[in-house]
């Protein structure tokens, strides 16, 4: 992590691809999710603690643009930034590039902090909000 940019590397495995060795589009969503989760972990936000309190992050909206294909054995870099932090939601901007820095995929994801029992948005705890505001 550098300032407000987080980088996460992932290798493309056989299980991520189709018969031609090209990454199946839905697997980009998994790569993006892993990168967001790792950044939160590095910020000291352990999602399992909040799940025990019956709260957590859920994806509210996302838009994804596939630009080029990742292939078997590629080493991908997932870059994540936060463009907006509100009391009960935030927006992540992410992109995936390959080992030659070719842009493959981008996404913009709004996540909401939710009381899982009620299924309704709620304010993020102050420690989460503070950590997110420091990097946005």
N, CA, C and O atoms as a GROMACS GRO file, in nm:
protein
  544
    1UNK      N    1   0.085  -0.118   0.000
    1UNK     CA    2   0.000   0.000   0.000
    1UNK      C    3   0.089   0.124   0.000
    1UNK      O    4   0.183   0.133   0.080
    2UNK      N    5   0.061   0.217  -0.088
    2UNK     CA    6   0.132   0.342  -0.094
    2UNK      C    7   0.029   0.454  -0.082
    2UNK      O    8  -0.055   0.470  -0.171
    3UNK      N    9   0.035   0.531   0.026
    3UNK     CA   10  -0.061   0.639   0.050
    3UNK      C   11  -0.202   0.586   0.036
    3UNK      O   12  -0.247   0.505   0.117
    4UNK      N   13  -0.274   0.632  -0.066
    4UNK     CA   14  -0.413   0.589  -0.081
    4UNK      C   15  -0.432   0.489  -0.195
    4UNK      O   16  -0.542   0.474  -0.247
    5UNK      N   17  -0.325   0.420  -0.233
    5UNK     CA   18  -0.333   0.319  -0.339
    5UNK      C   19  -0.288   0.185  -0.282
    5UNK      O   20  -0.182   0.175  -0.219
    6UNK      N   21  -0.367   0.083  -0.305
    6UNK     CA   22  -0.332  -0.051  -0.260
    6UNK      C   23  -0.312  -0.139  -0.383
    6UNK      O   24  -0.389  -0.134  -0.479
    7UNK      N   25  -0.205  -0.220  -0.379
    7UNK     CA   26  -0.177  -0.315  -0.487
    7UNK      C   27  -0.179  -0.456  -0.431
    7UNK      O   28  -0.128  -0.483  -0.322
    8UNK      N   29  -0.239  -0.546  -0.507
    8UNK     CA   30  -0.253  -0.686  -0.468
    8UNK      C   31  -0.224  -0.771  -0.591
    8UNK      O   32  -0.282  -0.749  -0.697
    9UNK      N   33  -0.136  -0.867  -0.576
    9UNK     CA   34  -0.103  -0.954  -0.689
    9UNK      C   35  -0.175  -1.088  -0.679
    9UNK      O   36  -0.193  -1.143  -0.570
   10UNK      N   37  -0.214  -1.138  -0.794
   10UNK     CA   38  -0.279  -1.268  -0.803
   10UNK      C   39  -0.232  -1.337  -0.930
   10UNK      O   40  -0.222  -1.276  -1.036
   11UNK      N   41  -0.203  -1.464  -0.918
   11UNK     CA   42  -0.162  -1.546  -1.033
   11UNK      C   43  -0.286  -1.611  -1.092
   11UNK      O   44  -0.375  -1.654  -1.018
   12UNK      N   45  -0.292  -1.620  -1.223
   12UNK     CA   46  -0.404  -1.687  -1.291
   12UNK      C   47  -0.375  -1.837  -1.292
   12UNK      O   48  -0.274  -1.882  -1.348
   13UNK      N   49  -0.463  -1.913  -1.230
   13UNK     CA   50  -0.452  -2.059  -1.226
   13UNK      C   51  -0.549  -2.122  -1.327
   13UNK      O   52  -0.640  -2.057  -1.378
   14UNK      N   53  -0.526  -2.247  -1.353
   14UNK     CA   54  -0.609  -2.322  -1.448
   14UNK      C   55  -0.757  -2.311  -1.412
   14UNK      O   56  -0.842  -2.296  -1.501
   15UNK      N   57  -0.788  -2.317  -1.284
   15UNK     CA   58  -0.927  -2.311  -1.239
   15UNK      C   59  -0.994  -2.178  -1.271
   15UNK      O   60  -1.117  -2.170  -1.272
   16UNK      N   61  -0.915  -2.074  -1.299
   16UNK     CA   62  -0.969  -1.941  -1.331
   16UNK      C   63  -1.005  -1.925  -1.478
   16UNK      O   64  -1.065  -1.825  -1.517
   17UNK      N   65  -0.968  -2.023  -1.560
   17UNK     CA   66  -0.977  -2.006  -1.705
   17UNK      C   67  -1.078  -2.100  -1.770
   17UNK      O   68  -1.127  -2.196  -1.709
   18UNK      N   69  -1.106  -2.069  -1.895
   18UNK     CA   70  -1.188  -2.159  -1.977
   18UNK      C   71  -1.094  -2.254  -2.052
   18UNK      O   72  -0.974  -2.256  -2.026
   19UNK      N   73  -1.148  -2.331  -2.143
   19UNK     CA   74  -1.070  -2.432  -2.215
   19UNK      C   75  -0.959  -2.371  -2.301
   19UNK      O   76  -0.865  -2.440  -2.338
   20UNK      N   77  -0.970  -2.242  -2.334
   20UNK     CA   78  -0.868  -2.174  -2.414
   20UNK      C   79  -0.760  -2.108  -2.328
   20UNK      O   80  -0.666  -2.047  -2.380
   21UNK      N   81  -0.773  -2.121  -2.195
   21UNK     CA   82  -0.674  -2.061  -2.106
   21UNK      C   83  -0.697  -1.913  -2.081
   21UNK      O   84  -0.605  -1.842  -2.040
   22UNK      N   85  -0.820  -1.865  -2.106
   22UNK     CA   86  -0.855  -1.725  -2.086
   22UNK      C   87  -0.941  -1.714  -1.959
   22UNK      O   88  -1.030  -1.796  -1.936
   23UNK      N   89  -0.913  -1.612  -1.878
   23UNK     CA   90  -0.987  -1.594  -1.752
   23UNK      C   91  -1.135  -1.570  -1.782
   23UNK      O   92  -1.171  -1.484  -1.862
   24UNK      N   93  -1.219  -1.646  -1.714
   24UNK     CA   94  -1.364  -1.629  -1.721
   24UNK      C   95  -1.399  -1.496  -1.654
   24UNK      O   96  -1.349  -1.468  -1.545
   25UNK      N   97  -1.483  -1.415  -1.717
   25UNK     CA   98  -1.507  -1.278  -1.672
   25UNK      C   99  -1.548  -1.267  -1.524
   25UNK      O  100  -1.505  -1.173  -1.456
   26UNK      N  101  -1.628  -1.358  -1.475
   26UNK     CA  102  -1.674  -1.349  -1.336
   26UNK      C  103  -1.560  -1.365  -1.236
   26UNK      O  104  -1.571  -1.320  -1.122
   27UNK      N  105  -1.451  -1.426  -1.277
   27UNK     CA  106  -1.338  -1.442  -1.186
   27UNK      C  107  -1.267  -1.310  -1.157
   27UNK      O  108  -1.199  -1.298  -1.055
   28UNK      N  109  -1.281  -1.212  -1.246
   28UNK     CA  110  -1.227  -1.079  -1.215
   28UNK      C  111  -1.293  -1.024  -1.088
   28UNK      O  112  -1.228  -0.956  -1.008
   29UNK      N  113  -1.422  -1.052  -1.071
   29UNK     CA  114  -1.492  -1.006  -0.951
   29UNK      C  115  -1.430  -1.066  -0.825
   29UNK      O  116  -1.418  -0.999  -0.723
   30UNK      N  117  -1.389  -1.192  -0.833
   30UNK     CA  118  -1.322  -1.256  -0.720
   30UNK      C  119  -1.188  -1.189  -0.691
   30UNK      O  120  -1.154  -1.166  -0.575
   31UNK      N  121  -1.113  -1.158  -0.795
   31UNK     CA  122  -0.984  -1.092  -0.778
   31UNK      C  123  -1.003  -0.954  -0.713
   31UNK      O  124  -0.928  -0.916  -0.623
   32UNK      N  125  -1.104  -0.880  -0.759
   32UNK     CA  126  -1.133  -0.749  -0.702
   32UNK      C  127  -1.172  -0.762  -0.554
   32UNK      O  128  -1.125  -0.684  -0.471
   33UNK      N  129  -1.256  -0.859  -0.522
   33UNK     CA  130  -1.300  -0.881  -0.384
   33UNK      C  131  -1.182  -0.913  -0.293
   33UNK      O  132  -1.172  -0.859  -0.183
   34UNK      N  133  -1.094  -1.000  -0.338
   34UNK     CA  134  -0.976  -1.036  -0.259
   34UNK      C  135  -0.891  -0.913  -0.231
   34UNK      O  136  -0.843  -0.895  -0.119
   35UNK      N  137  -0.873  -0.830  -0.331
   35UNK     CA  138  -0.791  -0.709  -0.314
   35UNK      C  139  -0.854  -0.614  -0.212
   35UNK      O  140  -0.783  -0.560  -0.127
   36UNK      N  141  -0.985  -0.594  -0.218
   36UNK     CA  142  -1.052  -0.507  -0.120
   36UNK      C  143  -1.038  -0.563   0.020
   36UNK      O  144  -1.009  -0.490   0.115
   37UNK      N  145  -1.058  -0.694   0.032
   37UNK     CA  146  -1.048  -0.759   0.163
   37UNK      C  147  -0.908  -0.747   0.221
   37UNK      O  148  -0.892  -0.720   0.340
   38UNK      N  149  -0.806  -0.768   0.138
   38UNK     CA  150  -0.668  -0.758   0.186
   38UNK      C  151  -0.634  -0.616   0.228
   38UNK      O  152  -0.561  -0.596   0.325
   39UNK      N  153  -0.685  -0.517   0.156
   39UNK     CA  154  -0.658  -0.378   0.195
   39UNK      C  155  -0.722  -0.349   0.330
   39UNK      O  156  -0.659  -0.289   0.417
   40UNK      N  157  -0.846  -0.391   0.349
   40UNK     CA  158  -0.912  -0.371   0.478
   40UNK      C  159  -0.832  -0.439   0.589
   40UNK      O  160  -0.814  -0.383   0.697
   41UNK      N  161  -0.785  -0.560   0.563
   41UNK     CA  162  -0.705  -0.633   0.662
   41UNK      C  163  -0.578  -0.555   0.697
   41UNK      O  164  -0.542  -0.544   0.814
   42UNK      N  165  -0.510  -0.501   0.594
   42UNK     CA  166  -0.389  -0.422   0.618
   42UNK      C  167  -0.417  -0.294   0.696
   42UNK      O  168  -0.329  -0.242   0.765
   43UNK      N  169  -0.539  -0.243   0.685
   43UNK     CA  170  -0.579  -0.124   0.760
   43UNK      C  171  -0.621  -0.160   0.903
   43UNK      O  172  -0.657  -0.071   0.981
   44UNK      N  173  -0.617  -0.288   0.938
   44UNK     CA  174  -0.656  -0.332   1.072
   44UNK      C  175  -0.804  -0.360   1.086
   44UNK      O  176  -0.854  -0.376   1.198
   45UNK      N  177  -0.874  -0.368   0.975
   45UNK     CA  178  -1.018  -0.394   0.977
   45UNK      C  179  -1.039  -0.543   0.952
   45UNK      O  180  -1.030  -0.589   0.838
   46UNK      N  181  -1.068  -0.617   1.058
   46UNK     CA  182  -1.092  -0.761   1.046
   46UNK      C  183  -1.242  -0.782   1.034
   46UNK      O  184  -1.316  -0.769   1.132
   47UNK      N  185  -1.285  -0.815   0.915
   47UNK     CA  186  -1.428  -0.826   0.890
   47UNK      C  187  -1.496  -0.932   0.976
   47UNK      O  188  -1.614  -0.921   1.006
   48UNK      N  189  -1.422  -1.035   1.015
   48UNK     CA  190  -1.483  -1.142   1.096
   48UNK      C  191  -1.532  -1.089   1.231
   48UNK      O  192  -1.632  -1.138   1.284
   49UNK      N  193  -1.463  -0.992   1.287
   49UNK     CA  194  -1.504  -0.934   1.416
   49UNK      C  195  -1.640  -0.866   1.401
   49UNK      O  196  -1.727  -0.880   1.487
   50UNK      N  197  -1.657  -0.794   1.292
   50UNK     CA  198  -1.783  -0.721   1.272
   50UNK      C  199  -1.896  -0.816   1.234
   50UNK      O  200  -2.012  -0.792   1.267
   51UNK      N  201  -1.863  -0.924   1.165
   51UNK     CA  202  -1.966  -1.024   1.134
   51UNK      C  203  -2.020  -1.086   1.262
   51UNK      O  204  -2.139  -1.118   1.271
   52UNK      N  205  -1.933  -1.104   1.362
   52UNK     CA  206  -1.978  -1.155   1.492
   52UNK      C  207  -2.076  -1.058   1.557
   52UNK      O  208  -2.160  -1.098   1.638
   53UNK      N  209  -2.066  -0.931   1.522
   53UNK     CA  210  -2.156  -0.828   1.573
   53UNK      C  211  -2.276  -0.808   1.481
   53UNK      O  212  -2.356  -0.716   1.499
   54UNK      N  213  -2.287  -0.898   1.382
   54UNK     CA  214  -2.400  -0.898   1.287
   54UNK      C  215  -2.403  -0.775   1.197
   54UNK      O  216  -2.509  -0.727   1.158
   55UNK      N  217  -2.283  -0.723   1.165
   55UNK     CA  218  -2.271  -0.613   1.070
   55UNK      C  219  -2.161  -0.647   0.970
   55UNK      O  220  -2.076  -0.731   0.996
   56UNK      N  221  -2.165  -0.580   0.855
   56UNK     CA  222  -2.060  -0.604   0.757
   56UNK      C  223  -2.085  -0.529   0.628
   56UNK      O  224  -2.188  -0.463   0.611
   57UNK      N  225  -1.989  -0.540   0.538
   57UNK     CA  226  -1.997  -0.475   0.408
   57UNK      C  227  -2.070  -0.564   0.307
   57UNK      O  228  -2.049  -0.685   0.304
   58UNK      N  229  -2.154  -0.503   0.226
   58UNK     CA  230  -2.218  -0.573   0.115
   58UNK      C  231  -2.206  -0.486  -0.009
   58UNK      O  232  -2.210  -0.363  -0.001
   59UNK      N  233  -2.193  -0.549  -0.124
   59UNK     CA  234  -2.186  -0.475  -0.250
   59UNK      C  235  -2.326  -0.425  -0.283
   59UNK      O  236  -2.422  -0.502  -0.290
   60UNK      N  237  -2.335  -0.296  -0.303
   60UNK     CA  238  -2.463  -0.235  -0.340
   60UNK      C  239  -2.473  -0.215  -0.491
   60UNK      O  240  -2.579  -0.237  -0.551
   61UNK      N  241  -2.362  -0.174  -0.553
   61UNK     CA  242  -2.364  -0.149  -0.696
   61UNK      C  243  -2.223  -0.166  -0.750
   61UNK      O  244  -2.125  -0.135  -0.683
   62UNK      N  245  -2.214  -0.217  -0.873
   62UNK     CA  246  -2.084  -0.222  -0.938
   62UNK      C  247  -2.100  -0.213  -1.088
   62UNK      O  248  -2.200  -0.257  -1.145
   63UNK      N  249  -2.000  -0.156  -1.148
   63UNK     CA  250  -1.990  -0.150  -1.294
   63UNK      C  251  -1.853  -0.202  -1.331
   63UNK      O  252  -1.752  -0.163  -1.271
   64UNK      N  253  -1.848  -0.288  -1.430
   64UNK     CA  254  -1.721  -0.348  -1.469
   64UNK      C  255  -1.704  -0.338  -1.619
   64UNK      O  256  -1.797  -0.360  -1.696
   65UNK      N  257  -1.582  -0.303  -1.660
   65UNK     CA  258  -1.550  -0.298  -1.803
   65UNK      C  259  -1.434  -0.392  -1.831
   65UNK      O  260  -1.325  -0.378  -1.776
   66UNK      N  261  -1.460  -0.490  -1.917
   66UNK     CA  262  -1.356  -0.584  -1.960
   66UNK      C  263  -1.291  -0.526  -2.085
   66UNK      O  264  -1.358  -0.498  -2.183
   67UNK      N  265  -1.159  -0.510  -2.080
   67UNK     CA  266  -1.087  -0.444  -2.188
   67UNK      C  267  -1.004  -0.543  -2.268
   67UNK      O  268  -1.001  -0.539  -2.391
   68UNK      N  269  -0.935  -0.633  -2.198
   68UNK     CA  270  -0.852  -0.735  -2.262
   68UNK      C  271  -0.855  -0.859  -2.173
   68UNK      O  272  -0.901  -0.853  -2.059
   69UNK      N  273  -0.806  -0.969  -2.224
   69UNK     CA  274  -0.813  -1.097  -2.152
   69UNK      C  275  -0.685  -1.129  -2.076
   69UNK      O  276  -0.575  -1.110  -2.127
   70UNK      N  277  -0.703  -1.177  -1.954
   70UNK     CA  278  -0.592  -1.237  -1.881
   70UNK      C  279  -0.586  -1.384  -1.920
   70UNK      O  280  -0.687  -1.444  -1.957
   71UNK      N  281  -0.466  -1.439  -1.911
   71UNK     CA  282  -0.447  -1.577  -1.955
   71UNK      C  283  -0.379  -1.660  -1.847
   71UNK      O  284  -0.321  -1.607  -1.752
   72UNK      N  285  -0.387  -1.789  -1.864
   72UNK     CA  286  -0.326  -1.884  -1.772
   72UNK      C  287  -0.181  -1.845  -1.743
   72UNK      O  288  -0.105  -1.814  -1.835
   73UNK      N  289  -0.145  -1.847  -1.617
   73UNK     CA  290  -0.011  -1.817  -1.565
   73UNK      C  291   0.023  -1.669  -1.560
   73UNK      O  292   0.130  -1.634  -1.510
   74UNK      N  293  -0.064  -1.579  -1.608
   74UNK     CA  294  -0.037  -1.436  -1.595
   74UNK      C  295  -0.027  -1.399  -1.448
   74UNK      O  296  -0.095  -1.456  -1.364
   75UNK      N  297   0.059  -1.302  -1.419
   75UNK     CA  298   0.066  -1.243  -1.286
   75UNK      C  299  -0.005  -1.109  -1.295
   75UNK      O  300   0.040  -1.018  -1.364
   76UNK      N  301  -0.115  -1.098  -1.225
   76UNK     CA  302  -0.199  -0.979  -1.232
   76UNK      C  303  -0.177  -0.890  -1.112
   76UNK      O  304  -0.146  -0.937  -1.002
   77UNK      N  305  -0.192  -0.761  -1.134
   77UNK     CA  306  -0.188  -0.664  -1.025
   77UNK      C  307  -0.325  -0.597  -1.017
   77UNK      O  308  -0.375  -0.542  -1.116
   78UNK      N  309  -0.384  -0.601  -0.899
   78UNK     CA  310  -0.512  -0.535  -0.875
   78UNK      C  311  -0.482  -0.409  -0.796
   78UNK      O  312  -0.434  -0.415  -0.683
   79UNK      N  313  -0.512  -0.294  -0.856
   79UNK     CA  314  -0.490  -0.164  -0.792
   79UNK      C  315  -0.624  -0.113  -0.742
   79UNK      O  316  -0.723  -0.115  -0.814
   80UNK      N  317  -0.624  -0.068  -0.616
   80UNK     CA  318  -0.748  -0.022  -0.554
   80UNK      C  319  -0.729   0.116  -0.493
   80UNK      O  320  -0.628   0.142  -0.427
   81UNK      N  321  -0.825   0.202  -0.516
   81UNK     CA  322  -0.831   0.332  -0.449
   81UNK      C  323  -0.974   0.350  -0.397
   81UNK      O  324  -1.067   0.282  -0.440
   82UNK      N  325  -0.988   0.443  -0.305
   82UNK     CA  326  -1.120   0.477  -0.252
   82UNK      C  327  -1.150   0.619  -0.296
   82UNK      O  328  -1.071   0.710  -0.270
   83UNK      N  329  -1.263   0.638  -0.362
   83UNK     CA  330  -1.297   0.772  -0.412
   83UNK      C  331  -1.402   0.843  -0.328
   83UNK      O  332  -1.423   0.963  -0.344
   84UNK      N  333  -1.469   0.769  -0.240
   84UNK     CA  334  -1.575   0.832  -0.160
   84UNK      C  335  -1.596   0.752  -0.033
   84UNK      O  336  -1.604   0.629  -0.036
   85UNK      N  337  -1.604   0.822   0.079
   85UNK     CA  338  -1.636   0.758   0.207
   85UNK      C  339  -1.750   0.838   0.270
   85UNK      O  340  -1.738   0.958   0.294
   86UNK      N  341  -1.859   0.769   0.296
   86UNK     CA  342  -1.973   0.829   0.366
   86UNK      C  343  -1.992   0.752   0.496
   86UNK      O  344  -1.920   0.657   0.525
   87UNK      N  345  -2.089   0.794   0.573
   87UNK     CA  346  -2.114   0.734   0.704
   87UNK      C  347  -2.145   0.585   0.696
   87UNK      O  348  -2.106   0.509   0.784
   88UNK      N  349  -2.217   0.543   0.591
   88UNK     CA  350  -2.259   0.403   0.581
   88UNK      C  351  -2.222   0.338   0.448
   88UNK      O  352  -2.270   0.229   0.417
   89UNK      N  353  -2.136   0.404   0.368
   89UNK     CA  354  -2.097   0.345   0.240
   89UNK      C  355  -1.964   0.402   0.194
   89UNK      O  356  -1.917   0.504   0.245
   90UNK      N  357  -1.905   0.335   0.096
   90UNK     CA  358  -1.784   0.385   0.033
   90UNK      C  359  -1.776   0.333  -0.109
   90UNK      O  360  -1.844   0.237  -0.145
   91UNK      N  361  -1.692   0.398  -0.190
   91UNK     CA  362  -1.675   0.359  -0.330
   91UNK      C  363  -1.529   0.324  -0.354
   91UNK      O  364  -1.438   0.402  -0.325
   92UNK      N  365  -1.509   0.204  -0.406
   92UNK     CA  366  -1.377   0.157  -0.447
   92UNK      C  367  -1.366   0.169  -0.599
   92UNK      O  368  -1.460   0.136  -0.671
   93UNK      N  369  -1.252   0.216  -0.647
   93UNK     CA  370  -1.218   0.212  -0.790
   93UNK      C  371  -1.103   0.116  -0.804
   93UNK      O  372  -1.003   0.127  -0.734
   94UNK      N  373  -1.117   0.019  -0.895
   94UNK     CA  374  -1.016  -0.085  -0.908
   94UNK      C  375  -0.983  -0.112  -1.054
   94UNK      O  376  -1.066  -0.092  -1.143
   95UNK      N  377  -0.861  -0.156  -1.076
   95UNK     CA  378  -0.821  -0.198  -1.210
   95UNK      C  379  -0.727  -0.317  -1.199
   95UNK      O  380  -0.657  -0.334  -1.100
   96UNK      N  381  -0.728  -0.396  -1.303
   96UNK     CA  382  -0.639  -0.512  -1.312
   96UNK      C  383  -0.550  -0.492  -1.433
   96UNK      O  384  -0.597  -0.465  -1.543
   97UNK      N  385  -0.419  -0.507  -1.410
   97UNK     CA  386  -0.321  -0.506  -1.518
   97UNK      C  387  -0.243  -0.635  -1.514
   97UNK      O  388  -0.236  -0.702  -1.410
   98UNK      N  389  -0.184  -0.671  -1.628
   98UNK     CA  390  -0.101  -0.792  -1.630
   98UNK      C  391   0.046  -0.755  -1.610
   98UNK      O  392   0.079  -0.639  -1.584
   99UNK      N  393   0.134  -0.853  -1.624
   99UNK     CA  394   0.276  -0.833  -1.597
   99UNK      C  395   0.342  -0.736  -1.696
   99UNK      O  396   0.453  -0.688  -1.670
  100UNK      N  397   0.278  -0.706  -1.807
  100UNK     CA  398   0.332  -0.607  -1.901
  100UNK      C  399   0.264  -0.471  -1.884
  100UNK      O  400   0.281  -0.382  -1.967
  101UNK      N  401   0.188  -0.456  -1.777
  101UNK     CA  402   0.116  -0.331  -1.744
  101UNK      C  403  -0.002  -0.304  -1.837
  101UNK      O  404  -0.055  -0.192  -1.839
  102UNK      N  405  -0.045  -0.405  -1.913
  102UNK     CA  406  -0.162  -0.388  -1.999
  102UNK      C  407  -0.288  -0.385  -1.912
  102UNK      O  408  -0.307  -0.472  -1.827
  103UNK      N  409  -0.372  -0.286  -1.933
  103UNK     CA  410  -0.497  -0.274  -1.860
  103UNK      C  411  -0.595  -0.380  -1.911
  103UNK      O  412  -0.622  -0.387  -2.031
  104UNK      N  413  -0.648  -0.461  -1.820
  104UNK     CA  414  -0.738  -0.570  -1.857
  104UNK      C  415  -0.883  -0.545  -1.818
  104UNK      O  416  -0.975  -0.577  -1.894
  105UNK      N  417  -0.902  -0.487  -1.700
  105UNK     CA  418  -1.038  -0.477  -1.648
  105UNK      C  419  -1.044  -0.364  -1.545
  105UNK      O  420  -0.947  -0.342  -1.471
  106UNK      N  421  -1.156  -0.293  -1.539
  106UNK     CA  422  -1.177  -0.190  -1.438
  106UNK      C  423  -1.314  -0.211  -1.373
  106UNK      O  424  -1.404  -0.271  -1.431
  107UNK      N  425  -1.325  -0.160  -1.252
  107UNK     CA  426  -1.454  -0.166  -1.184
  107UNK      C  427  -1.468  -0.048  -1.088
  107UNK      O  428  -1.370   0.006  -1.039
  108UNK      N  429  -1.591  -0.011  -1.064
  108UNK     CA  430  -1.627   0.086  -0.962
  108UNK      C  431  -1.731   0.017  -0.875
  108UNK      O  432  -1.836  -0.025  -0.924
  109UNK      N  433  -1.701   0.004  -0.746
  109UNK     CA  434  -1.787  -0.073  -0.656
  109UNK      C  435  -1.830   0.013  -0.538
  109UNK      O  436  -1.746   0.068  -0.466
  110UNK      N  437  -1.961   0.026  -0.518
  110UNK     CA  438  -2.013   0.091  -0.398
  110UNK      C  439  -2.050  -0.020  -0.300
  110UNK      O  440  -2.128  -0.110  -0.333
  111UNK      N  441  -1.994  -0.013  -0.181
  111UNK     CA  442  -2.030  -0.107  -0.076
  111UNK      C  443  -2.100  -0.031   0.036
  111UNK      O  444  -2.066   0.084   0.065
  112UNK      N  445  -2.196  -0.096   0.096
  112UNK     CA  446  -2.270  -0.039   0.208
  112UNK      C  447  -2.235  -0.116   0.334
  112UNK      O  448  -2.208  -0.236   0.329
  113UNK      N  449  -2.234  -0.046   0.446
  113UNK     CA  450  -2.217  -0.112   0.574
  113UNK      C  451  -2.358  -0.140   0.626
  113UNK      O  452  -2.441  -0.049   0.634
  114UNK      N  453  -2.384  -0.266   0.661
  114UNK     CA  454  -2.521  -0.310   0.685
  114UNK      C  455  -2.533  -0.383   0.818
  114UNK      O  456  -2.444  -0.458   0.858
  115UNK      N  457  -2.646  -0.360   0.885
  115UNK     CA  458  -2.687  -0.443   0.996
  115UNK      C  459  -2.747  -0.568   0.931
  115UNK      O  460  -2.855  -0.562   0.873
  116UNK      N  461  -2.677  -0.680   0.941
  116UNK     CA  462  -2.716  -0.800   0.868
  116UNK      C  463  -2.846  -0.859   0.919
  116UNK      O  464  -2.920  -0.922   0.843
  117UNK      N  465  -2.876  -0.841   1.046
  117UNK     CA  466  -3.001  -0.891   1.102
  117UNK      C  467  -3.122  -0.818   1.047
  117UNK      O  468  -3.227  -0.877   1.023
  118UNK      N  469  -3.106  -0.687   1.029
  118UNK     CA  470  -3.215  -0.606   0.978
  118UNK      C  471  -3.212  -0.592   0.826
  118UNK      O  472  -3.313  -0.559   0.763
  119UNK      N  473  -3.094  -0.618   0.768
  119UNK     CA  474  -3.080  -0.601   0.623
  119UNK      C  475  -3.086  -0.455   0.581
  119UNK      O  476  -3.129  -0.423   0.470
  120UNK      N  477  -3.042  -0.366   0.671
  120UNK     CA  478  -3.049  -0.223   0.643
  120UNK      C  479  -2.913  -0.158   0.668
  120UNK      O  480  -2.837  -0.202   0.754
  121UNK      N  481  -2.885  -0.052   0.592
  121UNK     CA  482  -2.759   0.020   0.615
  121UNK      C  483  -2.752   0.077   0.757
  121UNK      O  484  -2.854   0.112   0.817
  122UNK      N  485  -2.630   0.085   0.807
  122UNK     CA  486  -2.607   0.147   0.938
  122UNK      C  487  -2.472   0.217   0.933
  122UNK      O  488  -2.391   0.193   0.843
  123UNK      N  489  -2.448   0.303   1.029
  123UNK     CA  490  -2.322   0.377   1.033
  123UNK      C  491  -2.207   0.282   1.062
  123UNK      O  492  -2.218   0.191   1.144
  124UNK      N  493  -2.095   0.306   0.993
  124UNK     CA  494  -1.975   0.227   1.019
  124UNK      C  495  -1.920   0.264   1.156
  124UNK      O  496  -1.932   0.379   1.198
  125UNK      N  497  -1.861   0.167   1.227
  125UNK     CA  498  -1.794   0.200   1.353
  125UNK      C  499  -1.685   0.306   1.329
  125UNK      O  500  -1.628   0.313   1.220
  126UNK      N  501  -1.658   0.386   1.430
  126UNK     CA  502  -1.563   0.496   1.416
  126UNK      C  503  -1.423   0.449   1.375
  126UNK      O  504  -1.354   0.520   1.301
  127UNK      N  505  -1.380   0.332   1.423
  127UNK     CA  506  -1.246   0.285   1.386
  127UNK      C  507  -1.238   0.252   1.238
  127UNK      O  508  -1.136   0.281   1.174
  128UNK      N  509  -1.343   0.194   1.181
  128UNK     CA  510  -1.344   0.166   1.038
  128UNK      C  511  -1.349   0.296   0.959
  128UNK      O  512  -1.272   0.315   0.865
  129UNK      N  513  -1.439   0.384   0.997
  129UNK     CA  514  -1.454   0.511   0.926
  129UNK      C  515  -1.324   0.591   0.929
  129UNK      O  516  -1.284   0.649   0.828
  130UNK      N  517  -1.259   0.594   1.043
  130UNK     CA  518  -1.133   0.668   1.055
  130UNK      C  519  -1.024   0.610   0.966
  130UNK      O  520  -0.953   0.685   0.899
  131UNK      N  521  -1.010   0.476   0.965
  131UNK     CA  522  -0.909   0.412   0.882
  131UNK      C  523  -0.935   0.438   0.734
  131UNK      O  524  -0.841   0.462   0.658
  132UNK      N  525  -1.061   0.433   0.692
  132UNK     CA  526  -1.095   0.455   0.551
  132UNK      C  527  -1.074   0.600   0.509
  132UNK      O  528  -1.029   0.627   0.398
  133UNK      N  529  -1.105   0.693   0.597
  133UNK     CA  530  -1.086   0.834   0.564
  133UNK      C  531  -0.938   0.868   0.552
  133UNK      O  532  -0.901   0.957   0.475
  134UNK      N  533  -0.853   0.800   0.626
  134UNK     CA  534  -0.709   0.827   0.619
  134UNK      C  535  -0.650   0.789   0.484
  134UNK      O  536  -0.550   0.846   0.442
  135UNK      N  537  -0.712   0.693   0.415
  135UNK     CA  538  -0.656   0.647   0.287
  135UNK      C  539  -0.739   0.691   0.166
  135UNK      O  540  -0.708   0.654   0.053
  136UNK      N  541  -0.843   0.769   0.189
  136UNK     CA  542  -0.926   0.811   0.074
  136UNK      C  543  -0.889   0.952   0.031
  136UNK      O  544  -0.948   1.004  -0.064
   0.00000   0.00000   0.00000
